[in-house]
Amino acid sequence: MTRSERSYKAKVLIYLLILCVLMLCVIGITAYNAKIQYDINSMNTQISETQREIQNLQVQIKTAANITNLESRALALGLTYPEYDQIVYLDWQTGEGIEDFAIALRESAYH
């Protein structure tokens, strides 16, 4: 073999090695991309499940905070509606009645 033939074969071999390395890099990048896409899909699934849980909890909160439910629980605990003489009206526009409310509350608590 002549020197030019060996040089040509060496160049071809180097180019083939570079091409193989580039192909391996492309395969590695594709595999990494697939892993990232899988992670994204997994997170999207978790987000969807969490959103469904949040919606279920919001429905439970609205159900528990329903006025009829609160009223029945209060009555079960022994709470009753106030008598007419136990009701104190406040004038929120003028601020009057706040001191009276405190006095009425103190009197009702100690009597």
C-alpha positions as CSV (number, residue, x, y, z in Angstrom):
1,M,0.0,0.0,0.0
2,T,1.1,3.4,-0.8
3,R,1.2,6.2,1.6
4,S,-1.7,8.1,0.0
5,E,-3.9,4.9,0.2
6,R,-3.1,4.6,3.9
7,S,-3.8,8.3,4.4
8,Y,-7.1,7.9,2.5
9,K,-8.1,4.8,4.6
10,A,-7.1,6.6,7.8
11,K,-9.3,9.6,6.9
12,V,-12.2,7.4,6.0
13,L,-11.8,5.5,9.3
14,I,-11.7,8.8,11.2
15,Y,-14.8,10.1,9.4
16,L,-16.6,6.8,10.2
17,L,-15.6,7.1,13.9
18,I,-16.8,10.7,14.0
19,L,-20.0,9.6,12.3
20,C,-20.5,6.8,14.8
21,V,-19.9,9.2,17.7
22,L,-22.4,11.6,16.2
23,M,-25.0,8.8,15.8
24,L,-24.5,7.7,19.4
25,C,-25.0,11.3,20.5
26,V,-28.2,11.6,18.5
27,I,-29.4,8.3,20.1
28,G,-28.5,9.5,23.5
29,I,-30.3,12.8,23.0
30,T,-33.3,11.0,21.7
31,A,-33.4,8.7,24.8
32,Y,-33.0,11.7,27.1
33,N,-35.8,13.5,25.3
34,A,-38.0,10.4,25.7
35,K,-37.2,10.3,29.4
36,I,-38.0,14.0,29.9
37,Q,-41.3,13.6,28.0
38,Y,-42.2,10.6,30.2
39,D,-41.5,12.7,33.3
40,I,-43.6,15.5,31.9
41,N,-46.5,13.1,31.2
42,S,-46.2,11.6,34.7
43,M,-46.3,15.1,36.3
44,N,-49.3,16.1,34.2
45,T,-51.1,12.9,35.4
46,Q,-50.2,13.9,39.0
47,I,-51.5,17.4,38.4
48,S,-54.8,16.1,37.1
49,E,-55.2,13.8,40.1
50,T,-54.4,16.7,42.5
51,Q,-56.9,19.0,40.7
52,R,-59.6,16.3,41.0
53,E,-58.8,15.9,44.7
54,I,-59.0,19.7,45.2
55,Q,-62.4,19.8,43.4
56,N,-63.6,16.9,45.7
57,L,-62.4,18.7,48.8
58,Q,-64.0,22.0,47.6
59,V,-67.3,20.1,47.2
60,Q,-66.9,18.6,50.7
61,I,-66.2,22.0,52.2
62,K,-69.3,23.5,50.5
63,T,-71.3,20.6,51.7
64,A,-70.0,20.9,55.3
65,A,-70.5,24.7,55.3
66,N,-74.1,24.4,54.1
67,I,-76.3,26.4,56.4
68,T,-78.7,23.5,57.0
69,N,-75.8,21.2,57.9
70,L,-74.4,23.9,60.2
71,E,-77.8,24.4,61.8
72,S,-78.3,20.7,62.4
73,R,-74.8,20.3,63.9
74,A,-75.4,23.3,66.2
75,L,-78.7,21.9,67.3
76,A,-77.0,18.6,68.0
77,L,-74.5,20.4,70.1
78,G,-77.3,21.9,72.2
79,L,-77.2,25.4,70.7
80,T,-80.6,27.1,70.4
81,Y,-81.9,30.2,68.7
82,P,-81.8,33.3,70.9
83,E,-84.9,34.7,72.5
84,Y,-86.1,38.1,71.5
85,D,-84.7,39.8,74.5
86,Q,-81.2,38.3,73.8
87,I,-81.0,39.9,70.3
88,V,-78.8,43.0,70.0
89,Y,-79.0,45.1,66.9
90,L,-75.9,47.2,65.8
91,D,-76.0,50.2,63.6
92,W,-72.9,49.6,61.4
93,Q,-73.1,52.9,59.6
94,T,-72.9,55.1,62.7
95,G,-71.0,52.8,65.0
96,E,-73.7,53.1,67.6
97,G,-74.6,50.1,69.6
98,I,-71.1,48.6,69.9
99,E,-70.7,49.6,73.5
100,D,-74.3,48.4,74.2
101,F,-73.4,45.1,72.5
102,A,-70.5,44.6,74.8
103,I,-72.6,45.4,77.8
104,A,-75.4,43.1,76.6
105,L,-72.9,40.3,75.9
106,R,-71.3,40.6,79.3
107,E,-74.7,40.7,81.0
108,S,-76.0,37.7,79.0
109,A,-72.8,35.7,79.8
110,Y,-73.0,36.3,83.6
111,H,-76.8,35.9,84.0
